[in-house]
Amino acid sequence: MNTISKMMAALLLMAVTVPVTAQTYNHDASVYNQFLVGETGGGSLTPQLYYDATHNSYQKWAYMENKNLFRGQLTLVLEREKPMAEQIDSALTYRAKIEAMNVTDRTPKALDLAWQAEKGKIEKKFQLFRENINKITMKGGTSQDYRDWLEIYNCLQTALQAVRDAYMPLNERKKQYLEIYHDIVLRNNQLVQFITSRSYGKEADELLRSKVSPRYVRLSGYTSDAMGRWKVAMAAGVVGE
């Protein structure tokens, strides 16, 4: 049996004969002390002869420049930044609350307080405007006149729906509703004047065809003017029937 075989046999025999025991941690005192010096500045660098011979310069400053020094410096910096961080956090928290209120105020929803306040009069003017549009062809207007005014009506309806769906503050939404309301009133007045002028033309043609006396035509004109003014006021909602 050669030397290598003998050594392997001896190792195998030792492995079989040595009883199995629970593992325990036995630290090296020199390594532990070096760890303490590096972390906290405590302990000692051993063996002394080794450090004197190979790491003499490290020995001189190792106790002073330990990690505790850097931890203390970092803690000091963080403490100085803490008031500013708390101020930023408070400002951001306050801003988040304001934005949450803005989202609640600006997001279109079923409970639109501005619309609930202005809904009645806006819908009433829209209804009156539509009724006057339907009278155009009956009062002497053409089908093209009807389509033109109907397009204006649809544009106003679209503008109203756009405001209702828009992301905007409640006060701005109310302002836009009032602008649309004033535009409806203006357009309705213009439409009534248009219908009245067409109606006058139609009545004049009928009078000329009937060959009535000039005096009657003149009196009829005065009466028609008064009736026209009354119709304009009534159609615009200024007076009742």
ZAMARGU-4260 file (C-alpha; in steps of 0.2 Angstrom, whole numbers, plus 5000, padded with zeros to 4 digits):
<rodrens>
0) 5000/5000/5000 | 5008/5017/4995 | 5008/5032/5005 | 4993/5041/4997 | 4982/5025/5000
5) 4988/5025/5018 | 4983/5043/5021 | 4966/5040/5014 | 4963/5025/5024 | 4968/5035/5040
10) 4956/5049/5036 | 4942/5037/5033 | 4945/5028/5049 | 4945/5045/5058 | 4928/5050/5050
15) 4921/5034/5056 | 4927/5033/5074 | 4925/5052/5078 | 4908/5054/5086 | 4896/5067/5079
20) 4893/5082/5090 | 4883/5098/5088 | 4891/5113/5079 | 4896/5127/5090 | 4903/5144/5085
25) 4920/5148/5093 | 4926/5165/5087 | 4944/5170/5085 | 4948/5183/5098 | 4959/5193/5086
30) 4946/5194/5072 | 4933/5199/5085 | 4944/5213/5092 | 4947/5219/5074 | 4929/5219/5071
35) 4925/5230/5087 | 4939/5242/5082 | 4932/5244/5065 | 4914/5246/5070 | 4915/5255/5087
40) 4933/5260/5091 | 4933/5247/5105 | 4943/5232/5108 | 4962/5230/5103 | 4971/5225/5087
45) 4980/5208/5091 | 4992/5201/5089 | 5002/5216/5093 | 5018/5211/5084 | 5008/5207/5068
50) 5001/5225/5067 | 5017/5233/5072 | 5026/5224/5058 | 5013/5225/5044 | 4999/5237/5048
55) 5007/5250/5059 | 4999/5265/5051 | 4982/5257/5052 | 4984/5255/5071 | 4987/5273/5073
60) 4970/5279/5066 | 4959/5264/5067 | 4952/5268/5084 | 4947/5285/5079 | 4940/5282/5062
65) 4928/5269/5066 | 4910/5267/5058 | 4903/5275/5074 | 4910/5291/5069 | 4902/5290/5051
70) 4886/5285/5059 | 4886/5300/5071 | 4890/5311/5056 | 4875/5304/5046 | 4863/5305/5061
75) 4868/5323/5063 | 4865/5327/5044 | 4848/5318/5045 | 4843/5327/5061 | 4847/5344/5052
80) 4836/5338/5037 | 4822/5332/5048 | 4813/5349/5050 | 4813/5352/5032 | 4807/5335/5028
85) 4793/5337/5040 | 4789/5354/5032 | 4789/5346/5015 | 4778/5332/5021 | 4765/5344/5029
90) 4765/5354/5013 | 4762/5339/5002 | 4749/5332/5014 | 4740/5349/5013 | 4741/5350/4995
95) 4735/5332/4993 | 4719/5337/5003 | 4717/5353/4992 | 4718/5343/4976 | 4706/5330/4983
100) 4694/5344/4986 | 4697/5351/4968 | 4694/5334/4960 | 4678/5332/4970 | 4673/5350/4965
105) 4678/5349/4947 | 4673/5331/4942 | 4656/5330/4933 | 4644/5321/4943 | 4625/5318/4946
110) 4625/5331/4960 | 4630/5347/4950 | 4625/5361/4961 | 4627/5374/4948 | 4617/5365/4936
115) 4603/5362/4949 | 4603/5381/4952 | 4602/5386/4933 | 4593/5371/4926 | 4575/5377/4926
120) 4578/5394/4917 | 4590/5386/4904 | 4578/5372/4900 | 4563/5384/4899 | 4573/5395/4887
125) 4578/5381/4876 | 4560/5375/4875 | 4554/5392/4870 | 4568/5393/4857 | 4563/5377/4850
130) 4545/5382/4849 | 4549/5398/4839 | 4560/5388/4827 | 4545/5377/4823 | 4535/5392/4819
135) 4548/5398/4805 | 4540/5389/4790 | 4522/5394/4796 | 4526/5412/4797 | 4534/5414/4780
140) 4551/5407/4782 | 4560/5394/4771 | 4565/5377/4775 | 4583/5383/4774 | 4579/5396/4787
145) 4572/5382/4798 | 4588/5372/4796 | 4600/5387/4800 | 4591/5391/4816 | 4590/5372/4821
150) 4609/5371/4819 | 4611/5386/4831 | 4600/5377/4843 | 4610/5361/4842 | 4626/5371/4844
155) 4620/5378/4860 | 4614/5361/4866 | 4631/5354/4862 | 4639/5368/4872 | 4628/5365/4887
160) 4633/5347/4887 | 4651/5351/4885 | 4650/5362/4900 | 4641/5348/4910 | 4654/5335/4906
165) 4669/5347/4908 | 4682/5346/4922 | 4681/5363/4930 | 4678/5372/4946 | 4660/5374/4952
170) 4660/5393/4951 | 4667/5392/4933 | 4654/5380/4928 | 4640/5391/4935 | 4648/5406/4925
175) 4647/5395/4909 | 4629/5390/4912 | 4625/5409/4913 | 4634/5413/4897 | 4624/5400/4888
180) 4608/5406/4896 | 4612/5424/4890 | 4616/5417/4872 | 4600/5408/4871 | 4590/5423/4876
185) 4599/5433/4863 | 4597/5421/4849 | 4579/5419/4854 | 4576/5437/4853 | 4584/5438/4836
190) 4574/5423/4830 | 4557/5432/4835 | 4562/5447/4826 | 4566/5437/4811 | 4549/5428/4812
195) 4540/5444/4814 | 4549/5452/4799 | 4544/5437/4788 | 4526/5438/4795 | 4525/5456/4791
200) 4530/5452/4773 | 4517/5438/4772 | 4503/5449/4778 | 4508/5464/4767 | 4507/5452/4752
205) 4490/5446/4757 | 4484/5464/4759 | 4490/5469/4742 | 4482/5454/4734 | 4466/5458/4743
210) 4466/5476/4736 | 4460/5485/4752 | 4460/5504/4753 | 4477/5513/4757 | 4470/5520/4773
215) 4466/5502/4779 | 4483/5496/4775 | 4491/5511/4785 | 4480/5507/4800 | 4483/5489/4798
220) 4502/5493/4798 | 4501/5502/4815 | 4491/5488/4822 | 4503/5475/4815 | 4518/5485/4823
225) 4510/5485/4840 | 4505/5466/4838 | 4523/5463/4832 | 4531/5471/4847 | 4519/5462/4859
230) 4524/5445/4851 | 4542/5449/4852 | 4540/5452/4871 | 4530/5437/4873 | 4541/5425/4864
235) 4556/5432/4873 | 4548/5428/4889 | 4547/5446/4895 | 4528/5447/4896 | 4515/5433/4899
240) 4501/5429/4887
</rodrens>
